[in-house]
Amino acid sequence: MISPETYTSYKGLPPLAGLCTMAEAAKPGLSVEECVRRLKRFHYAFKRLHQILMARITSEPIYELKTAFAHHAYLCAEHVTALRTRIGEMREPPLGLEDVPHPALEAYFDEMLNAPTKYLLIGLYSHSLGWLFTAVEKYEVATHPLTDAPSKRLLKFAKIELEEMYQFGGKVFSLLGVPGDMREWFTTVLDVMLIEAGELSGPPMPPASGERKPLDASTINTSHPVIDAVTDSGNIRGLTPPTRRYSKTPFVYNPVPQRDERFTDSWNQGVNAEAFLYDETKPASAKVLMMLYKRLREIDVPEMMASIIAQTPGKPWGYYRDMSRQVWDEARHAMMGEVGFVALGVDWTKATVTWNWSYRLNTECTPMERHGVLFFIEQGLMPKTGKRYEYEVARDSGFPLAATLQDFDWADEVLHSQIGRQWYVPEFASLKEALDFGDRAWSKVLSNWITVKQQGLTQHNNWWPEVYEQACVSAGQSPDPAVLAFAETYEGKRADLQRIAAE
């Protein structure tokens, strides 16, 4: 007599494409309706995490956190995209993907969005990611391994990256010294909201004949360690309604870039990197240093692009996914500059990284003007004098790592040019009009060289000689006097070497 437990496949080969055993497949799993309901909650969670991380990139001063936020926002955006696709496959029109699953869940994420930085870190990395990981695990156990194999596949990758982000957060807490009592207080606040919302999986679907009763402490599954700790402390009683603290007033996006203490003299425009890079008399080995500076300086791009995303509502999801990819790429470019300097034995903090670009675009321009500037610059990098030229300089520099960095930087910028053509250019009657708009917007904000000096914000000091000499010492070489003497500034010029109006 055959049974799921005794069934054998041909020559004992793994049955069912290796997804599960026959015994596992012979058991029922979640209905399509229940799968969709839970997946929508995961979708909402990833979408809100993306929003929170993106909204805090600009105002986060610590460079390592700023770049991590860019990375994690992108990962969340990819999981949102995957879940939207999967839900759309599961007999679910209309999808309702913009709906809020539960008011308490909305309050839960709003609290993190509005919280001070240390509480934000607690909410994101010590709470949300753990709960979401647990909810996904519960789904994997409950759903049918064969019928719902597509969902299990995409959630497998989600778990990997949730775990990586969670581990990152653990290191942040240990190194930044987030007090335990602070973590306990804020996680309790969040616990109350999340439990009222039915956790991230949501409560089981009610019988068709009746409505679900309000959740109270007696219905909580105390096998979960977080819930157990909160229940034991006596902090959960009626759970209705959850109390908003930081989100009592709506979130206001802060567009002003913040930098940690390693970034000094932030208005300094005293070294024109492009003028040096395109000077045919300068050696490739020295030009590499300027390219590494240009990469490091790209930290202002995620600061600016995050503001476009945060202040441009109502776009199709593909817009936010593609723009988030570019934000992450630009953060990677900054880190590529950091890596290059370290590999050459140079203290990158001596290469003054200005915030003039992101600061003024964010505070003086509309989101569309910012996007226009970005697109105009990207298009200027496409000819042979752009990214191809930078790669060729790196290739010929005698520093192989530089060639690797510039090779991928070039590839990324080609992608970014296409993102702009897809999402920015259609807002105009023609490509020329789109380019002209960006050109005008850029000139509008880059003519403050004299102003910031007169206001005492900077003296536009020339940091180049110190950085160049460091590289020479590390390489055991003598500085080239002509290279060492470089002192051209950005006064009256943009980064594409075009003259701009006097102040």
C-alpha positions as CSV (number, residue, x, y, z in Angstrom):
1,M,0.0,0.0,0.0
2,I,1.4,3.4,-1.0
3,S,1.4,6.4,1.3
4,P,3.2,9.7,1.4
5,E,5.6,8.3,4.0
6,T,6.5,5.2,2.0
7,Y,6.4,6.7,-1.5
8,T,9.6,6.3,-3.5
9,S,10.5,8.1,-6.6
10,Y,12.4,6.7,-9.6
11,K,15.6,5.2,-8.3
12,G,15.2,7.2,-5.1
13,L,15.8,10.6,-6.9
14,P,14.7,13.6,-4.9
15,P,11.0,14.0,-5.6
16,L,9.1,17.2,-6.4
17,A,12.1,19.0,-7.9
18,G,13.8,18.8,-4.6
19,L,11.4,21.3,-3.0
20,C,10.2,19.0,-0.2
21,T,9.4,15.4,0.6
22,M,6.2,13.7,-0.5
23,A,5.1,13.6,3.1
24,E,5.5,17.3,3.5
25,A,3.7,18.0,0.2
26,A,0.8,15.7,1.3
27,K,-0.2,18.1,4.0
28,P,-2.4,21.2,3.3
29,G,-1.0,24.7,3.6
30,L,-2.3,28.2,3.6
31,S,-5.0,29.3,1.2
32,V,-4.2,31.7,-1.6
33,E,-6.3,34.3,0.2
34,E,-4.3,33.9,3.4
35,C,-1.0,33.9,1.6
36,V,-1.9,37.1,-0.1
37,R,-3.0,38.7,3.1
38,R,0.3,37.9,4.8
39,L,2.4,38.9,1.8
40,K,0.7,42.2,1.7
41,R,1.8,42.8,5.3
42,F,5.4,42.0,4.4
43,H,5.1,44.3,1.4
44,Y,3.9,47.1,3.6
45,A,6.7,46.5,6.1
46,F,9.4,46.6,3.5
47,K,7.9,49.6,1.9
48,R,7.8,51.5,5.1
49,L,11.3,50.5,6.0
50,H,12.5,51.7,2.7
51,Q,10.7,55.0,3.3
52,I,12.2,55.5,6.7
53,L,15.8,54.7,5.7
54,M,15.6,56.9,2.6
55,A,14.1,59.8,4.6
56,R,17.0,59.7,7.1
57,I,20.0,59.5,4.7
58,T,20.5,63.2,4.3
59,S,20.2,64.2,7.9
60,E,22.3,61.3,9.3
61,P,25.7,62.7,10.0
62,I,27.7,59.5,10.5
63,Y,29.1,58.5,7.1
64,E,29.0,54.7,7.8
65,L,25.3,55.0,8.8
66,K,24.5,57.2,5.9
67,T,25.9,54.7,3.4
68,A,24.3,51.8,5.2
69,F,20.9,53.5,5.1
70,A,21.4,53.8,1.3
71,H,22.2,50.2,1.0
72,H,19.4,48.9,3.2
73,A,16.8,51.2,1.6
74,Y,17.8,49.7,-1.7
75,L,17.5,46.1,-0.4
76,C,14.0,46.9,1.0
77,A,13.0,48.4,-2.4
78,E,14.0,45.2,-4.2
79,H,11.9,43.1,-1.8
80,V,9.0,45.4,-2.2
81,T,9.3,44.9,-6.0
82,A,9.5,41.1,-5.7
83,L,6.5,41.0,-3.4
84,R,4.4,43.3,-5.6
85,T,5.1,40.9,-8.5
86,R,4.2,37.8,-6.5
87,I,1.0,39.2,-5.1
88,G,0.0,40.2,-8.6
89,E,0.4,36.6,-9.7
90,M,-2.0,35.3,-7.0
91,R,-5.5,35.9,-8.3
92,E,-5.8,39.2,-6.5
93,P,-7.2,42.1,-8.6
94,P,-7.4,44.8,-7.5
95,L,-4.1,44.4,-5.6
96,G,-4.7,47.0,-2.9
97,L,-1.0,47.4,-2.4
98,E,-1.2,51.0,-1.2
99,D,-3.7,50.2,1.6
100,V,-2.6,50.3,5.2
101,P,-3.1,46.8,6.7
102,H,-3.9,48.2,10.2
103,P,-3.8,51.6,11.9
104,A,-1.5,50.4,14.7
105,L,0.9,49.1,12.1
106,E,1.0,52.5,10.5
107,A,1.6,54.1,13.9
108,Y,4.4,51.6,14.5
109,F,6.4,52.6,11.5
110,D,5.5,56.3,12.0
111,E,7.2,56.2,15.4
112,M,10.5,55.1,13.8
113,L,10.2,57.6,11.0
114,N,9.9,60.4,13.5
115,A,12.2,59.2,16.3
116,P,15.7,60.6,17.2
117,T,18.6,58.7,15.7
118,K,19.3,56.3,18.5
119,Y,15.7,55.4,18.8
120,L,15.5,55.1,15.1
121,L,18.3,52.6,15.1
122,I,16.7,50.6,17.9
123,G,13.4,50.5,16.1
124,L,14.9,49.5,12.7
125,Y,17.7,47.1,13.7
126,S,16.7,45.8,17.1
127,H,12.9,45.5,16.5
128,S,11.5,45.6,13.0
129,L,14.0,43.4,11.3
130,G,13.7,40.7,13.9
131,W,9.9,40.7,13.9
132,L,9.8,40.7,10.1
133,F,12.3,37.8,10.0
134,T,10.1,35.8,12.5
135,A,6.9,36.6,10.4
136,V,8.6,35.3,7.3
137,E,9.7,32.1,9.1
138,K,6.2,31.5,10.2
139,Y,4.9,31.9,6.7
140,E,7.5,29.4,5.4
141,V,6.4,26.8,7.9
142,A,2.6,27.4,7.3
143,T,2.5,27.7,3.5
144,H,2.5,24.7,1.1
145,P,6.1,24.0,-0.1
146,L,5.0,22.9,-3.6
147,T,2.0,25.0,-4.4
148,D,3.5,28.2,-3.0
149,A,7.1,27.5,-4.1
150,P,7.4,30.9,-5.9
151,S,6.6,32.8,-2.6
152,K,9.0,30.6,-0.6
153,R,11.8,31.3,-3.1
154,L,11.6,35.1,-2.9
155,L,11.2,35.0,0.9
156,K,14.3,32.8,1.2
157,F,16.3,35.7,-0.2
158,A,14.4,38.2,2.0
159,K,15.5,36.3,5.1
160,I,19.1,36.3,4.0
161,E,19.2,40.1,3.7
162,L,17.0,40.6,6.8
163,E,19.6,38.6,8.8
164,E,22.5,40.6,7.3
165,M,20.8,43.9,8.2
166,Y,20.0,42.7,11.7
167,Q,23.6,41.7,12.2
168,F,24.8,45.1,11.1
169,G,22.5,46.7,13.6
170,G,23.9,44.5,16.4
171,K,27.4,45.8,15.6
172,V,26.1,49.4,15.6
173,F,24.6,49.0,19.0
174,S,27.7,47.5,20.5
175,L,30.0,50.2,19.1
176,L,27.9,53.3,19.5
177,G,26.9,52.4,23.0
178,V,23.1,52.5,22.8
179,P,22.0,52.2,26.5
180,G,20.0,49.1,27.4
181,D,17.3,51.1,29.3
182,M,16.8,53.2,26.2
183,R,16.4,50.1,24.0
184,E,14.0,48.5,26.5
185,W,11.8,51.6,26.7
186,F,11.4,52.2,23.0
187,T,11.0,48.5,22.1
188,T,8.2,48.3,24.6
189,V,6.5,51.3,22.9
190,L,6.8,49.5,19.6
191,D,5.8,46.1,21.0
192,V,2.4,47.5,22.1
193,M,1.7,48.9,18.6
194,L,2.9,45.8,16.8
195,I,1.0,43.4,18.9
196,E,-2.2,45.5,18.6
197,A,-1.7,45.3,14.8
198,G,-1.5,41.5,15.1
199,E,2.3,41.4,14.6
200,L,3.7,41.6,11.0
201,S,2.0,38.4,10.0
202,G,-1.4,39.7,11.1
203,P,-3.9,37.8,13.2
204,P,-5.4,34.6,11.7
205,M,-8.3,35.4,9.3
206,P,-11.6,35.5,11.2
207,P,-14.3,33.0,10.4
208,A,-16.7,34.3,7.7
209,S,-19.5,34.3,10.2
210,G,-18.1,36.9,12.6
211,E,-15.6,39.7,13.2
212,R,-12.3,39.4,15.1
213,K,-12.5,40.5,18.7
214,P,-10.1,43.2,19.9
215,L,-6.7,41.8,20.8
216,D,-5.9,41.7,24.5
217,A,-3.1,40.4,26.7
218,S,-4.8,37.0,27.2
219,T,-4.6,36.3,23.4
220,I,-0.9,36.9,23.0
221,N,1.3,34.0,22.1
222,T,3.8,34.3,24.9
223,S,6.2,31.8,23.3
224,H,7.8,34.7,21.5
225,P,10.7,36.1,23.6
226,V,10.0,39.7,22.9
227,I,6.3,39.4,23.7
228,D,7.2,37.3,26.8
229,A,9.5,40.0,28.1
230,V,7.0,42.8,27.7
231,T,4.2,40.7,29.2
232,D,6.3,39.8,32.2
233,S,7.1,43.5,32.8
234,G,3.4,44.3,33.1
235,N,3.6,46.9,30.3
236,I,0.8,45.4,28.2
237,R,-2.7,45.7,29.4
238,G,-5.6,46.5,27.1
239,L,-3.4,47.5,24.2
240,T,-6.1,49.7,22.8
241,P,-5.3,52.3,21.5
242,P,-1.5,52.3,21.1
243,T,0.0,55.7,22.2
244,R,1.9,57.7,19.6
245,R,4.9,59.5,21.0
246,Y,7.3,60.8,18.4
247,S,4.7,60.6,15.7
248,K,2.0,62.7,17.3
249,T,2.7,65.3,14.6
250,P,3.4,64.4,11.0
251,F,6.9,63.8,9.8
252,V,8.7,66.7,8.3
253,Y,11.6,65.8,6.0
254,N,14.9,67.5,6.8
255,P,16.7,68.3,3.5
256,V,19.8,69.8,5.1
257,P,22.8,67.5,4.8
258,Q,24.6,66.5,8.0
259,R,28.2,65.2,8.2
260,D,30.2,63.9,11.2
261,E,33.3,65.5,12.6
262,R,35.7,64.0,10.0
263,F,34.1,66.2,7.4
264,T,35.5,69.7,7.9
265,D,35.4,73.0,6.0
266,S,32.2,71.8,4.2
267,W,31.9,74.9,2.0
268,N,35.4,74.6,0.6
269,Q,35.6,74.8,-3.2
270,G,39.3,75.5,-3.3
271,V,40.5,72.5,-5.5
272,N,39.0,72.1,-9.0
273,A,39.3,68.4,-9.5
274,E,38.0,68.5,-13.0
275,A,40.5,71.1,-14.1
276,F,43.4,68.9,-12.9
277,L,41.9,65.7,-14.3
278,Y,41.5,67.1,-17.8
279,D,44.9,68.8,-17.8
280,E,47.0,66.9,-20.4
281,T,50.2,67.9,-18.7
282,K,49.4,66.1,-15.5
283,P,50.4,62.4,-15.0
284,A,47.8,59.6,-14.7
285,S,49.3,58.5,-11.4
286,A,48.3,61.9,-9.8
287,K,45.0,62.1,-11.7
288,V,44.0,59.0,-9.9
289,L,44.0,60.8,-6.6
290,M,41.6,63.4,-8.0
291,M,39.3,60.7,-9.3
292,L,39.3,59.1,-5.9
293,Y,38.4,62.5,-4.5
294,K,35.6,62.8,-7.0
295,R,34.3,59.4,-6.0
296,L,34.4,60.2,-2.3
297,R,32.7,63.5,-3.0
298,E,29.7,61.6,-4.4
299,I,28.4,61.2,-0.9
300,D,26.5,64.3,-1.7
301,V,24.5,62.5,-4.4
302,P,22.6,60.2,-2.1
303,E,22.1,63.2,0.2
304,M,20.5,65.0,-2.7
305,M,18.7,62.1,-4.4
306,A,17.1,61.0,-1.1
307,S,15.4,64.4,-1.0
308,I,14.0,63.9,-4.5
309,I,12.5,60.5,-3.5
310,A,11.2,61.8,-0.1
311,Q,9.6,64.9,-1.7
312,T,8.1,63.3,-4.8
313,P,5.0,61.3,-3.9
314,G,2.6,59.6,-6.2
315,K,5.0,58.0,-8.7
316,P,4.7,54.4,-9.9
317,W,6.7,52.0,-7.7
318,G,9.2,51.4,-10.4
319,Y,10.3,55.0,-10.1
320,Y,11.2,54.6,-6.4
321,R,12.9,51.2,-7.0
322,D,15.1,52.6,-9.8
323,M,15.9,55.8,-8.0
324,S,16.8,53.8,-4.8
325,R,19.2,51.7,-6.9
326,Q,20.9,54.8,-8.0
327,V,21.1,56.2,-4.5
328,W,22.8,53.0,-3.4
329,D,25.2,53.1,-6.4
330,E,26.2,56.7,-5.5
331,A,26.9,55.7,-1.9
332,R,29.0,52.8,-3.2
333,H,30.9,55.3,-5.4
334,A,31.8,57.4,-2.3
335,M,33.0,54.2,-0.5
336,M,35.0,53.3,-3.6
337,G,36.9,56.6,-3.2
338,E,37.4,55.9,0.5
339,V,38.8,52.4,-0.3
340,G,41.1,53.9,-3.0
341,F,42.6,56.5,-0.6
342,V,43.2,53.9,2.1
343,A,44.8,51.5,-0.4
344,L,47.2,54.4,-1.4
345,G,48.0,55.1,2.3
346,V,46.2,58.5,2.2
347,D,44.1,59.9,5.0
348,W,40.9,60.7,3.0
349,T,39.7,63.2,5.6
350,K,42.4,65.6,4.4
351,A,40.6,65.8,1.0
352,T,38.0,68.4,2.0
353,V,34.6,67.1,0.8
354,T,32.2,69.9,0.1
355,W,28.5,69.8,0.7
356,N,27.9,72.9,-1.5
357,W,26.1,70.8,-4.2
358,S,23.7,68.8,-2.0
359,Y,23.1,71.6,0.5
360,R,22.1,74.2,-2.0
361,L,20.1,71.9,-4.3
362,N,18.2,70.5,-1.4
363,T,17.4,73.9,0.1
364,E,17.0,76.2,-2.9
365,C,15.6,73.9,-5.7
366,T,12.5,72.0,-6.3
367,P,12.7,68.2,-6.6
368,M,12.3,68.4,-10.3
369,E,15.1,71.0,-10.6
370,R,17.4,68.6,-8.5
371,H,16.5,65.8,-10.9
372,G,17.3,68.0,-13.8
373,V,20.7,68.8,-12.5
374,L,21.4,65.2,-11.9
375,F,20.3,64.2,-15.4
376,F,22.3,67.0,-17.0
377,I,25.5,65.9,-15.3
378,E,24.9,62.2,-16.1
379,Q,24.5,63.0,-19.8
380,G,27.7,64.9,-19.7
381,L,29.5,61.8,-18.5
382,M,28.5,59.6,-21.5
383,P,30.8,61.0,-24.2
384,K,34.4,59.7,-24.6
385,T,35.6,62.7,-22.4
386,G,33.5,61.4,-19.5
387,K,33.5,58.0,-17.8
388,R,35.5,56.3,-20.6
389,Y,38.2,58.9,-20.1
390,E,38.3,58.4,-16.4
391,Y,38.6,54.6,-16.8
392,E,41.4,55.0,-19.3
393,V,43.3,57.3,-17.0
394,A,42.8,54.7,-14.2
395,R,43.9,51.9,-16.4
396,D,47.1,53.7,-17.3
397,S,47.9,54.9,-13.8
398,G,49.9,51.9,-12.6
399,F,47.3,51.5,-9.8
400,P,45.2,48.4,-10.8
401,L,42.6,49.0,-8.1
402,A,41.7,52.3,-9.7
403,A,40.9,50.6,-13.0
404,T,38.5,48.2,-11.2
405,L,36.8,51.1,-9.4
406,Q,36.4,53.2,-12.5
407,D,35.3,50.3,-14.6
408,F,32.3,49.7,-12.4
409,D,31.7,53.4,-11.8
410,W,31.4,53.8,-15.6
411,A,29.0,50.9,-15.9
412,D,26.8,52.4,-13.1
413,E,26.7,55.8,-14.7
414,V,25.4,54.3,-18.0
415,L,22.6,52.7,-16.0
416,H,21.9,56.0,-14.3
417,S,21.6,57.8,-17.6
418,Q,18.9,55.3,-18.6
419,I,17.1,55.8,-15.4
420,G,17.0,59.5,-16.0
421,R,15.7,58.9,-19.6
422,Q,12.9,56.7,-18.3
423,W,11.7,58.8,-15.4
424,Y,12.9,62.4,-15.9
425,V,12.9,63.1,-19.6
426,P,9.2,62.2,-20.2
427,E,8.2,65.2,-18.1
428,F,9.4,67.5,-21.0
429,A,8.5,67.9,-24.6
430,S,12.0,66.9,-25.8
431,L,15.4,65.7,-24.6
432,K,16.8,69.1,-25.4
433,E,14.3,70.8,-23.2
434,A,15.0,68.4,-20.4
435,L,18.7,69.1,-20.6
436,D,18.3,72.8,-20.8
437,F,16.1,72.8,-17.7
438,G,18.8,70.9,-15.7
439,D,21.6,73.2,-17.1
440,R,19.7,76.3,-15.9
441,A,19.0,74.8,-12.5
442,W,22.6,73.9,-11.9
443,S,23.9,77.3,-12.8
444,K,21.4,78.8,-10.4
445,V,23.0,77.2,-7.3
446,L,26.7,77.0,-8.1
447,S,27.7,80.6,-8.0
448,N,28.3,81.1,-4.3
449,W,32.2,80.9,-4.2
450,I,32.6,84.6,-3.2
451,T,29.5,84.6,-0.9
452,V,30.6,81.8,1.4
453,K,34.1,83.3,1.7
454,Q,32.7,86.7,2.5
455,Q,30.4,85.2,5.1
456,G,33.4,83.5,6.8
457,L,32.1,80.0,6.1
458,T,35.4,79.0,4.3
459,Q,38.6,80.4,2.9
460,H,38.7,77.8,0.1
461,N,42.0,76.4,1.4
462,N,44.0,74.3,-1.0
463,W,44.1,70.8,0.5
464,W,45.7,69.2,-2.6
465,P,49.4,69.5,-1.7
466,E,49.0,67.6,1.6
467,V,47.0,64.8,0.0
468,Y,49.5,64.5,-2.9
469,E,52.5,64.4,-0.6
470,Q,50.9,61.7,1.5
471,A,50.5,59.5,-1.6
472,C,54.1,60.2,-2.6
473,V,55.5,59.3,0.8
474,S,53.4,56.1,0.8
475,A,54.7,55.2,-2.6
476,G,58.3,56.1,-1.8
477,Q,58.4,58.7,-4.5
478,S,59.3,62.4,-4.7
479,P,56.5,64.9,-5.4
480,D,56.4,66.4,-8.9
481,P,56.8,70.1,-8.4
482,A,54.3,71.0,-11.2
483,V,51.7,68.6,-9.7
484,L,52.3,69.9,-6.2
485,A,51.8,73.5,-7.3
486,F,48.3,72.9,-8.6
487,A,46.0,75.6,-7.1
488,E,43.0,76.1,-9.5
489,T,39.7,76.6,-7.7
490,Y,36.0,76.5,-8.6
491,E,35.6,80.2,-8.5
492,G,33.3,81.1,-11.4
493,K,33.2,77.5,-12.7
494,R,31.1,74.4,-12.4
495,A,32.3,70.9,-12.2
496,D,32.0,70.5,-15.9
497,L,34.4,73.4,-16.3
498,Q,31.7,75.6,-17.7
499,R,31.8,79.3,-16.7
500,I,28.9,80.5,-14.6
501,A,27.6,83.9,-13.8
502,A,29.5,86.1,-11.3
503,E,27.9,86.6,-7.9
